[in-house]
Amino acid sequence: MKSPPASSIPEGGTVGYSATSGRPRCAEAIPEPQDAPYPGIMQLHVDATDVERGIFRVRQTMPVPETGPLILLYPKWLPGFHSPQAPIELFAGLQVSAGARQLGWRRHPVTVNAFHIDVPEGTMSIEVAFQFLSPTESSQGRIICSPDLLMLPWNNVLLYPAGYYARQIMVEPELRLPDGWQAACALAQEHGLPGQPVRFETSALDVLVDSPVLAGRHFRREPLDDHVTLTIVADQAHLLAATPDQIAAHRAVVDQADRLFRSRPFDRFEMLLVLSDTLSAEGIEHHRSFEAVSAPEYFTAWDANLTRHDTIPHEYVHSWNGKHRRGADSWTPNFETPIRNSLMWVYEGLTQYWTHVLATRSGMWDREQVLGALGYTAARYDARPGSHWRPLIDTTRDPIIAARSPLPWPSWQRSEDYYSEGALIWLDVDTRLRELSGEIRSLDDFARIFFACMDGDFSTRPYRFEDVVEALDGIAAFGWKDFFDGHLEKTHAHTPLDGIRRGGYRLVYRDHPTAYQSSYEANSGMADLTHAVGLTVSTAGRITDVLWEGPAFDAGLTIGAQITAVGDRAFSLDQLRLAIREAAERPVEITVTKGKSVRNTAVVATAGLRFPHLERCPTSIGRLDAILDPLPN
């Protein structure tokens, strides 16, 4: 079918085609958001009692400012996700009415999360009803509920009128939960009689969407201070058994963050921690809360789960970095305007750096564990050759390009490297500030200046690249623009290790893993043999990563292949490690299957087993040690 000439398309419209006539039909343009008050208050009722099937039933009452065309939007571009996230495929059963009159609706032919409604004369408000059909297995999307608990993102269960800034639309939300459940949320709650919905304070739409609800049958609340609370909900009651020392470590995260930033961009804060292997593992930041889904045995097997101890400091730091201060192109007036991510190396890279620092200052990690984490990160990115062709700044587009989908060659393609490689850049910045100032000033000063706020003010202050450079120059004059341009805009052969060296350490390799790497492998069920033979492999023998142009690559191995034998022995990780250890003079013979094919191949491993460690340089200033020391009062 030929498209109509451009002159036949009204300005601002898009073209669809009638299902009956096949003729072109113009779809209404979606109004641009205006910073003007929405007339009236939107009422939102969510029935979340059907947790067995994960069906959420929604009713909304919306005042309408005028009759005629109205477009309702399902939230799409959400802060904290860095990419479009509207699970519109899980939206069903839409009905719209005005009093007793049913109203029709039409989906926008291009923007499929937009719905057009013709509001009849004399209508003051409309009623909207639909269901959110939450995933029942991981292949369908993020699992948010089970028969015992739920993590409810409000954006999944509402529509909102186009044409307004989100902060100008006021909402009265209420949530019906299964009997006997308790709930936690950054919004104040008003509990009615048993069996009645939980009412939450009236709030602006942007605040509501940024305030998820954690609810469940097995529930524990631990005040960490007068304004910060750790809420824990678990699959089973015994998993709530955190010890006083474990709670004290979480309390120390709050204390050390206060000493770092010296002000709080929130009036209250809810740490929403789920201990479950049923819900999808997540860590999502919000301004006055975060949602974190961790291992069920997070507390009951504390030492074995040390690699998960950094989630709490990471998401908590985001209240300052990412919420209070956010890159200007990552702030948008509503949930339809696309987000851009050019400053993710600050938003996430600097947060990842402070994650390591606060995890250690608070006692969530000890000194050896954080050195293991830093060494593991440094070696991982130093070995990956993707930086040879793709600059780091381009990875800030990866949330949109790849959306964290599996990649065949991640070491070459690169992914969201602005997290961990960004953290190494910020270690370079911190140690350089200390060196330039004669050990007087540091990145801690940048935290207090750049992220300063009025206590209790949870508004967002956008910033630009030039603002970052100016703030650093105010601490210690240096060519910061050229410094960042070199790291971000140019390709390079190795990951930035100057911060480690200036911090008084060097990256070395030994024939045994650090305690951190051992814990990481135990938690993930994979052995990382990247620096020995260029692959990672699961305990069952499935290859989960192959280093581009490494020994395993040269042997023709790919992700998804199954190692069934090592030499003349059946596969086991111990057998593979033993073969690599003894492979100085001959390659490691393995048998692999992929699909219906079976073949034998040989992997060169002349260096034997190699695992990264950070080693102290005794003649250098121990700046990294000073960085990791807890801050005094």
VEXMIMAR-443278 format. One line per field, with one value per residue (C-alpha): z, x, y. Coordinates in nm, 3 decimals. Each point is the difference from the previous one (the first is absolute). Layout:
# VEXMIMAR-443278
c3 [Z/...]
c1 [X/...]
c2 [Y/...]
***
This chain:
# VEXMIMAR-443278
c3 [0.000/-0.095/0.272/-0.045/-0.106/0.282/-0.070/0.104/0.350/0.240/0.185/0.328/-0.098/-0.078/-0.247/0.069/-0.224/0.050/0.058/-0.202/-0.293/-0.025/-0.042/0.197/0.327/0.194/0.362/0.238/0.100/0.363/0.180/0.125/0.382/0.148/0.345/0.104/0.272/-0.097/0.102/0.285/0.167/-0.164/0.215/-0.032/0.152/-0.043/0.113/0.058/0.187/-0.286/0.065/-0.079/-0.366/0.004/-0.136/0.108/-0.058/-0.045/0.019/-0.061/0.012/-0.199/-0.016/-0.361/-0.069/-0.319/-0.228/-0.328/-0.066/0.300/-0.014/0.291/0.029/0.161/0.164/-0.222/0.072/0.371/0.209/0.126/-0.299/-0.265/-0.278/-0.097/0.237/-0.058/0.017/-0.218/-0.104/0.358/-0.012/-0.067/0.037/-0.055/0.051/0.012/0.114/0.085/0.257/-0.144/-0.354/-0.146/-0.206/-0.283/-0.023/-0.275/0.040/-0.169/-0.307/0.076/0.366/0.122/0.366/-0.089/-0.006/-0.161/0.155/-0.122/0.309/-0.054/0.079/0.363/0.137/0.316/0.057/-0.147/0.155/-0.130/0.085/-0.111/0.123/0.027/-0.062/0.177/-0.127/0.142/-0.121/-0.083/-0.378/0.011/0.177/0.351/0.267/0.265/0.223/0.159/0.240/0.285/-0.117/-0.269/-0.120/-0.174/-0.239/-0.035/-0.364/-0.088/0.125/-0.126/-0.303/0.000/-0.222/-0.265/-0.012/0.356/0.193/0.230/0.300/-0.078/0.014/0.353/0.092/0.292/0.003/0.195/-0.003/0.109/0.133/0.111/0.358/0.259/-0.227/0.092/-0.234/-0.015/-0.230/-0.003/-0.008/0.331/0.057/0.157/0.111/0.025/0.142/-0.062/-0.355/-0.120/-0.251/0.116/-0.086/-0.084/0.017/-0.299/-0.206/-0.337/-0.271/-0.026/0.375/-0.007/-0.283/0.194/0.314/-0.045/0.262/0.167/0.169/0.133/0.255/0.168/0.087/0.215/0.049/0.146/0.059/-0.098/0.135/0.052/-0.374/-0.169/0.031/-0.127/-0.090/-0.066/-0.159/-0.062/-0.146/0.347/0.351/0.108/-0.278/0.188/0.276/-0.041/0.288/0.190/-0.169/-0.346/0.074/0.140/-0.333/-0.181/0.257/-0.064/-0.372/0.095/0.244/-0.244/-0.279/0.234/0.067/-0.372/-0.132/0.313/-0.113/-0.085/-0.313/0.163/0.297/0.059/-0.167/-0.037/-0.082/-0.153/0.015/-0.137/0.089/-0.264/-0.281/-0.147/-0.093/-0.271/0.141/-0.022/0.148/-0.094/0.146/0.100/0.166/0.341/-0.025/-0.195/-0.095/0.028/-0.054/0.144/0.090/0.250/0.224/-0.011/0.382/0.095/-0.216/0.038/-0.070/-0.303/-0.154/0.037/-0.370/0.057/0.288/-0.237/-0.120/0.304/-0.023/-0.379/-0.004/0.302/-0.161/-0.296/0.212/-0.036/-0.331/-0.258/0.187/0.172/-0.266/-0.344/-0.340/-0.181/-0.293/0.235/0.146/-0.185/0.085/-0.039/-0.072/-0.377/-0.076/-0.082/0.248/-0.117/0.197/-0.087/0.368/0.113/0.080/0.284/0.088/0.011/-0.022/0.298/0.192/-0.067/0.132/0.318/0.032/0.058/0.232/0.216/0.009/0.159/0.221/0.142/0.060/-0.256/-0.153/0.160/-0.155/-0.174/-0.149/-0.159/-0.135/-0.152/-0.157/-0.142/-0.132/-0.160/-0.174/-0.115/-0.147/-0.164/-0.196/-0.066/-0.177/-0.209/-0.342/-0.074/0.101/-0.303/-0.231/0.217/0.231/0.348/-0.067/-0.264/0.262/0.165/-0.291/0.078/0.224/-0.313/-0.256/0.179/0.299/0.186/-0.244/-0.026/-0.241/-0.191/0.053/0.291/0.042/-0.355/-0.034/0.343/0.215/0.278/0.076/0.137/0.331/0.086/-0.234/0.109/0.363/-0.090/-0.159/0.319/0.206/-0.228/0.071/0.377/0.023/-0.236/0.214/0.304/-0.180/-0.144/0.338/0.206/0.149/0.136/-0.236/-0.166/-0.174/0.341/-0.042/-0.341/0.160/0.257/-0.255/-0.314/0.175/0.269/0.075/0.259/0.234/-0.086/-0.348/-0.249/-0.315/-0.294/-0.111/-0.351/-0.093/-0.310/-0.076/0.047/0.355/0.091/-0.139/0.178/0.337/-0.029/-0.104/0.314/0.208/-0.190/-0.327/-0.280/-0.364/0.099/-0.332/-0.194/0.264/-0.044/-0.376/-0.019/0.206/-0.144/-0.363/-0.113/-0.045/0.202/0.033/0.376/0.274/0.218/0.276/0.101/0.302/0.131/-0.049/0.149/0.284/0.093/-0.158/-0.314/-0.186/0.013/-0.081/0.221/-0.030/0.244/0.014/0.263/0.260/-0.191/-0.328/0.172/0.151/-0.332/-0.175/0.270/-0.020/-0.379/-0.053/-0.248/-0.003/-0.155/-0.184/-0.223/0.086/-0.045/-0.309/-0.090/0.109/0.281/0.056/0.220/0.252/-0.252/-0.276/-0.203/-0.143/0.105/-0.144/-0.242/-0.015/-0.349/-0.160/0.319/0.016/0.016/-0.293/-0.202/0.078/-0.157/0.324/0.039/0.263/0.033/-0.078/0.257/0.124/0.059/0.054/0.090/-0.151/0.070/0.310/0.031/0.046/0.341/0.098/0.212/-0.295/-0.229/0.252/0.050/-0.375/-0.033/0.294/-0.169/-0.354/-0.018/-0.277/-0.181/-0.070/0.200/-0.194/0.039/-0.156/-0.071/-0.128/-0.161/-0.139/-0.164/-0.067/0.213/-0.047/0.170/0.021/0.180/0.201/0.056/0.371/0.022/0.281/0.224/0.244/0.033/0.230/0.063/0.331/0.117/0.160/0.222/-0.127/0.322/-0.140/-0.115/0.195/0.113/-0.132/-0.062/0.365/0.107/-0.233/0.156/0.362/0.174/0.021/0.354/0.158]
c1 [0.000/0.138/0.036/-0.199/0.191/0.151/-0.240/-0.295/0.140/-0.117/0.284/0.075/-0.192/0.108/-0.153/-0.176/-0.227/-0.363/-0.049/-0.324/0.065/0.378/0.005/0.244/-0.124/0.169/0.086/-0.012/0.332/0.090/-0.004/0.333/0.013/-0.069/0.110/-0.355/-0.221/-0.222/-0.356/-0.106/0.139/0.028/-0.121/0.178/-0.117/0.206/-0.125/0.310/-0.168/0.033/0.368/-0.042/-0.052/0.174/-0.301/-0.032/-0.337/0.005/-0.270/0.068/-0.217/0.136/-0.136/-0.008/0.087/-0.208/-0.206/0.129/0.324/0.191/0.314/0.099/0.355/0.145/0.333/0.296/0.324/0.064/0.276/0.242/-0.041/0.182/-0.213/-0.366/-0.165/-0.376/-0.113/-0.300/-0.031/-0.115/-0.274/-0.350/-0.374/-0.019/-0.345/-0.084/-0.329/-0.163/-0.267/-0.215/0.125/0.271/0.257/0.202/0.378/0.260/0.366/0.248/0.134/0.364/0.020/-0.165/-0.008/-0.234/-0.380/-0.238/-0.343/-0.274/-0.148/-0.369/-0.156/-0.089/0.251/0.183/0.199/0.058/0.052/0.273/0.036/0.256/0.217/0.376/0.086/0.332/0.242/-0.041/0.342/0.321/-0.029/-0.303/0.181/0.071/-0.175/-0.132/-0.218/-0.042/-0.258/0.205/0.124/-0.006/0.202/-0.244/0.127/-0.286/0.089/-0.124/-0.349/-0.101/-0.075/0.048/-0.120/0.236/0.077/0.123/0.324/-0.017/0.063/-0.322/-0.232/-0.117/-0.105/-0.185/0.120/-0.134/0.102/-0.192/0.227/-0.062/-0.120/0.277/0.256/0.197/0.138/0.285/0.031/0.166/-0.352/-0.180/-0.271/-0.343/-0.126/-0.373/-0.192/0.125/-0.077/-0.011/0.250/0.313/-0.030/0.314/0.054/-0.101/0.310/0.117/0.017/0.380/0.032/-0.251/0.179/0.324/-0.148/-0.057/-0.177/0.152/-0.255/-0.012/-0.098/0.344/0.099/0.263/0.081/0.326/0.047/0.355/-0.049/-0.292/-0.062/0.139/-0.161/0.105/-0.308/0.060/-0.256/0.088/-0.135/0.008/0.001/0.335/0.180/-0.070/0.244/0.257/0.248/0.071/0.343/-0.155/-0.252/0.284/0.185/-0.308/-0.028/0.365/-0.075/-0.242/0.247/0.293/-0.217/-0.093/0.368/0.077/-0.278/-0.075/-0.362/-0.304/-0.215/-0.300/-0.232/-0.022/0.148/-0.124/0.251/-0.228/0.183/-0.154/0.157/-0.136/0.102/-0.350/-0.002/0.237/0.330/0.005/0.158/-0.189/0.060/-0.263/0.028/-0.138/0.030/0.154/-0.118/0.252/-0.069/0.282/0.077/-0.240/0.301/0.132/0.005/-0.004/0.307/0.159/0.362/-0.083/-0.192/0.268/-0.016/-0.361/0.084/0.069/-0.361/-0.111/0.269/-0.034/-0.373/0.017/0.266/-0.233/-0.223/0.276/0.153/-0.269/-0.303/0.092/0.264/-0.061/0.151/-0.205/-0.077/-0.123/-0.270/-0.331/-0.332/-0.215/0.038/-0.038/0.292/0.309/0.287/0.358/0.290/0.316/0.092/-0.051/0.373/-0.085/-0.345/0.108/0.381/0.047/-0.271/0.181/0.322/-0.168/-0.170/0.342/0.107/-0.314/-0.022/0.346/-0.037/-0.321/0.138/-0.225/0.333/0.340/0.318/0.103/-0.346/-0.011/0.354/-0.117/-0.300/0.212/0.263/-0.264/-0.158/0.333/0.122/-0.334/-0.012/0.374/-0.030/-0.304/0.094/-0.328/0.159/0.230/-0.286/-0.282/0.051/-0.149/-0.241/-0.172/-0.087/-0.231/-0.237/0.005/-0.310/-0.192/0.209/0.010/-0.234/0.216/-0.087/0.254/0.288/0.207/0.335/-0.037/0.375/0.015/-0.342/0.017/-0.306/-0.072/0.371/-0.058/-0.084/0.321/0.247/-0.157/0.076/0.368/0.003/-0.141/0.266/0.249/-0.176/0.001/0.367/0.093/-0.187/0.189/0.333/-0.065/-0.107/0.281/-0.241/-0.229/-0.297/-0.178/-0.313/-0.170/0.016/-0.162/-0.282/-0.071/0.011/-0.157/-0.278/-0.077/-0.369/-0.242/-0.076/-0.337/-0.019/-0.056/-0.015/0.228/0.279/0.128/0.363/0.219/0.347/0.139/-0.140/0.198/0.321/-0.056/-0.062/0.317/0.204/-0.123/0.155/0.328/0.077/0.080/-0.088/-0.313/-0.178/0.289/0.034/-0.361/0.005/0.299/-0.167/-0.350/0.029/0.308/0.068/0.279/0.188/-0.038/-0.240/0.105/0.228/0.162/-0.228/0.111/0.368/-0.035/-0.195/0.309/-0.091/0.071/-0.197/0.167/-0.104/0.031/-0.100/-0.291/-0.305/-0.069/-0.268/-0.217/0.030/-0.059/-0.321/-0.106/0.049/-0.187/-0.294/-0.012/0.068/0.278/0.379/0.179/0.306/0.030/0.364/0.108/-0.183/-0.246/-0.331/-0.250/-0.184/-0.285/0.026/-0.188/0.253/-0.198/0.223/-0.143/0.261/0.292/0.265/0.029/0.326/0.097/0.116/-0.356/-0.099/0.294/-0.119/-0.338/-0.203/-0.314/-0.256/-0.253/0.239/0.012/0.328/-0.063/0.355/0.347/0.258/-0.126/-0.200/-0.360/-0.033/0.018/0.132/0.270/0.111/0.012/0.200/0.241/0.054/0.068/0.242/0.197/-0.021/0.336/0.128/-0.312/-0.350/-0.304/-0.196/-0.376/-0.313/-0.285/-0.354/-0.218/-0.334/0.047/0.371/0.278/0.365/0.337/0.214/0.308/0.033/0.341/0.063/0.376/-0.035/-0.184/-0.263/-0.006/-0.225/0.017/0.113/0.093/0.342/0.122/0.300/0.196/0.183/-0.317/-0.240/-0.294/-0.272/-0.241/0.038/-0.085/-0.303/-0.137/0.044/-0.331/-0.064/0.018/-0.272]
c2 [0.000/0.341/0.256/0.322/0.309/0.203/0.284/-0.221/-0.058/0.273/0.168/-0.174/-0.314/-0.353/-0.237/-0.329/-0.206/-0.089/-0.373/0.007/0.230/-0.019/0.379/0.215/0.143/0.278/-0.068/0.294/0.147/-0.061/0.337/0.128/0.021/0.343/0.116/0.090/-0.149/-0.289/0.095/-0.223/-0.310/-0.341/-0.289/-0.334/-0.329/-0.317/-0.340/-0.216/-0.284/-0.251/-0.073/-0.370/0.089/0.338/0.190/0.363/0.166/0.376/0.268/0.367/0.309/0.294/0.352/0.120/0.364/0.014/-0.211/-0.134/-0.190/-0.136/-0.210/-0.225/-0.131/-0.309/0.103/-0.083/0.191/-0.049/0.157/-0.264/-0.233/0.209/-0.152/-0.044/-0.244/0.003/-0.366/0.084/-0.366/-0.073/0.265/-0.143/0.045/0.376/0.151/0.370/0.151/0.330/-0.075/-0.279/0.063/-0.222/0.186/-0.143/0.026/-0.027/-0.091/0.231/-0.186/0.087/0.095/-0.318/0.107/0.288/-0.027/0.250/0.063/0.235/0.167/0.087/0.339/0.059/-0.250/0.110/-0.321/-0.342/-0.342/-0.229/-0.369/-0.259/-0.284/-0.027/-0.366/-0.035/-0.267/-0.348/-0.117/0.186/-0.045/0.234/0.285/0.118/-0.210/0.240/-0.217/-0.341/-0.145/0.148/0.340/0.265/0.298/0.231/0.271/0.247/0.066/-0.350/0.074/0.343/0.215/0.375/0.287/0.131/0.372/0.059/-0.021/-0.301/0.224/0.189/-0.302/-0.079/-0.355/-0.158/-0.364/-0.295/-0.364/-0.308/-0.278/-0.359/-0.033/0.008/0.166/0.310/0.264/0.250/0.300/0.342/0.146/0.039/-0.262/0.015/-0.341/-0.052/-0.292/-0.356/-0.102/0.361/0.144/0.180/0.369/0.194/0.372/0.207/0.064/0.122/-0.266/0.016/-0.056/-0.286/-0.182/0.047/-0.161/-0.376/-0.211/-0.306/-0.225/-0.351/-0.255/-0.031/0.355/0.170/0.370/0.125/0.374/0.094/0.351/0.240/0.040/-0.313/-0.343/-0.341/-0.206/-0.370/-0.231/-0.365/-0.322/-0.159/0.141/-0.150/0.192/0.326/-0.099/0.277/0.022/0.324/0.020/-0.032/0.274/0.210/-0.026/0.133/0.276/0.086/0.045/0.278/0.153/-0.003/0.143/0.286/0.065/-0.012/0.226/0.210/0.059/-0.213/0.040/-0.170/0.044/-0.375/-0.305/-0.356/-0.275/-0.265/-0.333/-0.323/-0.335/-0.234/-0.231/0.031/0.368/0.123/0.123/0.380/0.308/0.317/0.344/0.253/0.338/-0.096/-0.378/-0.280/-0.347/-0.281/-0.370/-0.208/-0.360/-0.164/-0.078/0.356/0.008/-0.368/-0.076/0.344/-0.087/-0.215/0.290/0.268/0.097/0.109/0.232/0.291/0.032/0.202/0.271/0.020/0.065/0.230/0.224/0.045/0.224/0.258/-0.106/-0.067/0.128/0.330/0.077/-0.145/0.061/0.261/-0.229/-0.274/0.225/0.013/0.168/-0.311/-0.372/0.031/0.233/-0.211/-0.005/0.048/-0.137/0.192/0.050/-0.359/-0.018/0.242/-0.135/-0.365/0.006/0.232/-0.186/-0.328/0.154/0.122/-0.339/-0.160/0.280/0.002/-0.379/0.002/0.307/-0.146/-0.349/-0.171/-0.110/-0.029/0.140/-0.323/-0.047/0.345/-0.042/-0.327/0.176/0.282/-0.239/-0.221/0.301/0.144/-0.328/-0.079/0.325/0.008/-0.336/0.093/0.141/0.180/0.331/-0.034/0.105/0.134/0.301/-0.011/0.286/-0.212/-0.262/0.258/-0.075/-0.370/-0.006/0.100/-0.193/-0.336/0.039/-0.256/-0.276/-0.285/0.065/-0.256/0.181/0.246/0.053/0.137/0.159/0.170/0.055/0.252/0.041/0.352/-0.171/-0.182/0.167/0.327/-0.093/-0.046/0.346/0.149/-0.179/0.175/0.333/-0.056/-0.096/0.286/0.254/-0.124/0.019/0.348/0.139/-0.152/-0.258/0.275/-0.024/-0.291/-0.121/0.018/0.380/-0.033/-0.201/0.272/0.282/-0.145/-0.195/0.258/0.054/0.128/-0.290/-0.147/0.155/-0.282/0.208/-0.082/0.236/-0.082/0.065/0.010/-0.132/0.352/0.008/-0.315/0.149/0.332/-0.168/-0.210/0.305/0.172/-0.277/-0.036/0.175/-0.242/-0.066/-0.191/0.052/-0.152/-0.272/-0.113/0.046/-0.232/-0.272/0.035/0.105/-0.191/-0.368/-0.161/-0.326/-0.044/0.094/0.298/-0.131/0.331/0.033/-0.339/0.084/0.346/-0.157/-0.205/-0.336/-0.199/-0.262/-0.344/-0.357/-0.306/-0.364/0.027/0.228/0.264/-0.062/0.247/-0.190/-0.333/0.137/0.151/-0.333/-0.190/0.243/0.003/-0.370/0.083/-0.020/0.298/-0.126/0.307/0.071/-0.361/-0.123/0.279/-0.149/-0.029/-0.326/-0.117/-0.281/-0.215/0.075/0.254/0.274/0.336/0.238/-0.014/0.272/0.146/-0.125/-0.185/-0.364/-0.139/0.222/-0.134/-0.351/0.076/0.009/0.213/0.085/-0.282/-0.285/-0.280/-0.146/-0.369/-0.128/0.125/-0.233/-0.352/0.103/0.114/0.377/0.160/0.341/-0.162/-0.214/0.305/0.203/-0.290/-0.032/0.374/-0.009/-0.279/0.143/0.178/-0.228/-0.118/0.137/-0.103/-0.262/0.036/-0.147/0.238/-0.038/0.264/-0.092/-0.339/0.039/-0.148/0.087/-0.011/0.309/0.127/0.323/0.154/0.072/0.051/0.253/-0.246/0.122/0.380/0.202/0.377/0.151/0.349/0.010/0.282/0.197/0.068/0.302/0.182/0.220/-0.214/0.230/-0.286/-0.106/0.355/0.006/-0.319/0.113/0.086/0.373/0.141/0.212]
***
